[in-house]
Amino acid sequence: MEHRINPDVKIGHIHLTVSNIERSLKFYRDILGFEITTSFGDSAVFLSAGGYHHHIGLNTWHGEDATPPPDGHTGMYHFGILYPSRKELARILRRLYELNHPIAGASDHGVSESIYLTDPDGNGVELYCDRLLEDWPIDEEGHLQMVTKHLDILSLLSELDNEE
């Protein structure tokens, strides 16, 4: 019999080896807005949204200034940070523009809208919000039809039109 994971299982956190804690904090804390929950000396720090024990762990246990793996090797492609609404995704996009922070890409996947960044150590970070399940593209046979289309940035930012 095939084992299937419980559908209520969620991915809870990611723990990254970084080359410099302070540089990584400038990205995850100062730009994205995660809050520090705890740290272990000057070699590890844990951050969260909303008071969870941690969503992101950062460490320099392999040494300060450790080098990232070269392009073309296996490893993490990116990890995703799921925003609760399209409006919240628009808010972080506006913040990135205000800070003139580089964006690696932006896509509409049919099921979600995504903004792609690279952290200071070269890790891919996807900021995204899901569409409602009933709006997901399903074909006649009932199969999900994910796509990669250009994200309509202006439409996304229009979520903020009524804000000051």
C-alpha positions, -999 to +999 in steps of 0.1 A: +000+000+000+013+035-009+020+057+021+005+092+018+015+120+041-013+135+063-028+164+043-025+187+074+013+185+075+030+218+068+066+228+063+074+247+094+108+263+090+140+265+071+175+266+085+202+281+064+240+282+066+251+317+059+284+334+056+276+364+078+248+367+104+246+405+103+244+407+065+217+380+065+198+399+093+197+430+071+178+410+045+155+388+066+149+412+095+154+447+081+140+442+046+114+413+049+105+422+085+109+389+103+116+393+141+144+377+161+130+352+186+163+339+200+200+335+192+229+313+202+259+335+208+270+352+176+268+320+155+230+314+151+198+334+151+162+324+147+135+346+133+097+344+130+065+361+119+038+364+145+056+350+175+062+314+162+093+299+177+111+302+143+104+302+106+140+309+096+172+298+113+205+313+102+239+300+113+276+303+106+285+269+121+306+261+090+325+293+096+322+330+090+325+337+053+318+301+042+315+299+004+282+290-013+280+260-036+288+269-072+261+272-098+252+240-116+253+219-084+225+202-065+210+219-035+181+242-027+166+260-057+145+283-035+122+283-005+088+300-004+074+325+021+036+323+018+018+357+024-018+356+037-032+378+010-026+395-023-026+428-005+002+417+018+023+405-012+017+440-027+029+456+005+063+437+005+066+444-033+062+481-026+087+479+002+113+463-021+108+490-047+111+517-020+144+502-008+155+497-044+161+461-035+168+439-066+141+415-077+152+384-095+118+377-112+080+378-109+056+351-121+019+342-122+016+305-118-021+302-121-024+289-085-003+317-070+015+350-077+052+351-069+081+375-065+116+361-065+146+374-046+181+362-038+194+365-003+229+377+005+243+341+003+227+333-031+197+314-017+165+318-038+135+332-019+100+332-033+075+356-018+040+345-029+003+344-022-020+316-033-052+322-052-084+307-039-086+270-045-117+274-066-097+297-089-069+273-096-067+262-133-080+227-136-083+209-170-112+187-182-097+156-166-093+173-133-056+179-134-040+210-121-025+232-149+002+253-133+018+279-156+046+304-155+034+337-170+045+373-165+031+387-133+010+418-137+029+440-112+006+470-117-024+449-110-008+435-079+002+470-067-034+483-073-043+463-042-028+493-023-047+520-041-069+529-011-039+531+013-021+563+022 
